[in-house]
Amino acid sequence: MKLQSAAAAAHFIGTTLVVLALVTNGKAQLYNPTNIRESLGDIIQGLGSEIIREIPTPEELLYTSIQVLVGLPEQTVSSIINRACSLYLASGAINLRITPSAEEMYFQLRAPCKNVSVPLLHPEELINVPEFDVNKKVVIFVSGWGSDGNSSTYIQDFANAYNCRGGYNFLYLNTFDFIQTIYTWSAFNTEEIGNIVAESLVKLTEFIPVENIQLIGHSLGGEIVGQVGRHFKQLTGQLLPRITGLDPAKPCYNKGERLSVISRGDALFVDIIHSNPGVLGKAQSLGDADFYPGGKDPIKPGCVQFGCSHERSIRYYIETVYPGNERNFLAKRCNSLASLNGGRCRGPEYPLGFAVPHDLVGDYYLNVNADQPYGKKASADATVQPNQCGLCESQ
């Protein structure tokens, strides 16, 4: 049975937003009831009967929301979010409820012994930070939805890997709560955040050569860094040298709709690692070089928990940053993992991650391990955790 009224639409969308809130790790304080109520009004305004006829019953959605409490399959969550975004777009009245504010965002330099934050609007303050070396390259990492700079261990793991390698300033972009709110609002914020970051990079390149900057983004962060590259080009006429997308987000990024995805042309070289293709991450080829570790199967070896496969792209990349691990993940240009495993993919192998050649073009497939080290070509003594390398000497 389908519902036929605007009231039914409100119930559907309201329940959906509650579902989305439930999967954001308890950040309920971000969901102001007035904002949600007004957002529902925006969505319902302009919805035609054809769209409303596609809305499921409250009973169906009640069952769905209960299932979220015990853990929905990733595909179901992705579909719910995607549908909410499409309804939002169909309303023709998108009003962001938590608008990005540049004044509340900052770069956080993660050095071995100290984390130092500088305002996003004033990257020149990095010059006065003793731990920042203007002669080193700069890697800027932008995390995705549901991550937190204080509690997401992989952000510090990323920093440890680069600190271990040496020669890099590792900056984490803290976006405050502007991509940690209800997913639909977060997705619609990515373009504005990308524009703000691009304007900050223009200032950063006054004392750091543009060729020394790499952007890396995971999930929604992958979509943000794509927008950074596009807007930076508009502002300066220059392309950033490299942008890396780690399982760029799929929900809300639908062909023919409003939001643009990271893509080739956003930088001189764009490489993508797909680890949850077709579910929380995009499955389509997006960059100059697209890597499919474990193929296009959305669940990676060793993953059983929600979001594990989506995060694997980060873990694979981090592993390659440690010295000696550059060729742990070797891939061949191919059209499927089955073809690769059947010996039907000719040509040389190329490394995924840190050491990828910047002239690669095409889709590349490879097998991966279920446990660390994840790379099939890793040595038995490969460094996958910092030990003392990259850590503060006093630790």
Secondary structure, 3 states (H helix, E strand, C coil): CCCCCHHHHHHHHHHHHHHHHHCCCCCHHHCCHHHHHHHHHHHHCCCCHHHHCCCCCHHHHHHHHHHHHHCCCHHHHHHHHHHHHHHHHHHCCCCCCCCCCHHHCEEEEECCCCEEEEECCCHHHHHHCCCCCCCCEEEEEECCCCCCCCCCHHHHHHHHHHHHHCCEEEEEEECCCCCCCCHHHHHHHHHHHHHHHHHHHHHHCCCCCHHHEEEEEECHHHHHHHHHHHHHHHHHCCCCCEEEEECCECCCCCCCCCCCCCCCCCCCEEEEECCCECCCECCCCCCCEEEEECCCCCCCCCCCCCCHHHHHHHHHHHHHHCCCCCCCCEEEECCCHHHHHCCCCCCCEEECCCCCCCCCCEEEEECECCCCCCECCCCCCCCCCCCCCCCCCCC
